[in-house]
Amino acid sequence: MTKIYRLSITKETDGQEYEQQIKEKVFKRKAKLKEYLNKEGYFKESKNQYMKITEASIYIAEIHKMKIK
């Protein structure tokens, strides 16, 4: 059985109530996923959720662990 980690990033714009899916990535190793998030400037918000705040918007990254047979 193989594990992969799917990362979904959504964007919320300040003053507006909508979210839009902007990026989706797949990682084979959790270490590579965490390295990517740290490099991009995300901080941990909860167990499987990271957040990045800029002046104009908020980016939310959700991690989904998937097992493949």
TAKAPE-V420119 format. One record per residue. N is the residue number from 1. RES is the residue in one letter. OMEGA is omega in whole degrees, -180 to 180 (NA if undefined). NEAR is the number of other C-alpha atoms within 12 Angstrom. Layout:
n,res,omega,near
N,RES,OMEGA,NEAR
N,RES,OMEGA,NEAR
//
This chain:
n,res,omega,near
1,M,-178,7
2,T,176,12
3,K,171,16
4,I,-180,22
5,Y,179,25
6,R,-179,26
7,L,177,31
8,S,-179,27
9,I,176,28
10,T,-177,25
11,K,173,25
12,E,180,24
13,T,-180,18
14,D,177,15
15,G,179,11
16,Q,-172,12
17,E,-174,11
18,Y,175,13
19,E,175,17
20,Q,178,19
21,Q,-178,17
22,I,-176,16
23,K,174,16
24,E,-178,19
25,K,178,21
26,V,180,22
27,F,177,24
28,K,-177,19
29,R,180,18
30,K,179,21
31,A,179,13
32,K,177,18
33,L,180,29
34,K,177,26
35,E,178,15
36,Y,-179,20
37,L,178,29
38,N,180,17
39,K,-179,12
40,E,176,19
41,G,179,19
42,Y,173,25
43,F,-175,24
44,K,178,20
45,E,177,16
46,S,-172,13
47,K,-177,13
48,N,-178,22
49,Q,178,23
50,Y,-176,29
51,M,176,28
52,K,-178,26
53,I,173,22
54,T,-179,16
55,E,-174,11
56,A,-174,13
57,S,178,20
58,I,178,27
59,Y,179,32
60,I,-180,34
61,A,178,38
62,E,-179,32
63,I,178,29
64,H,178,23
65,K,-177,21
66,M,176,18
67,K,-179,12
68,I,179,10
69,K,NA,7
//
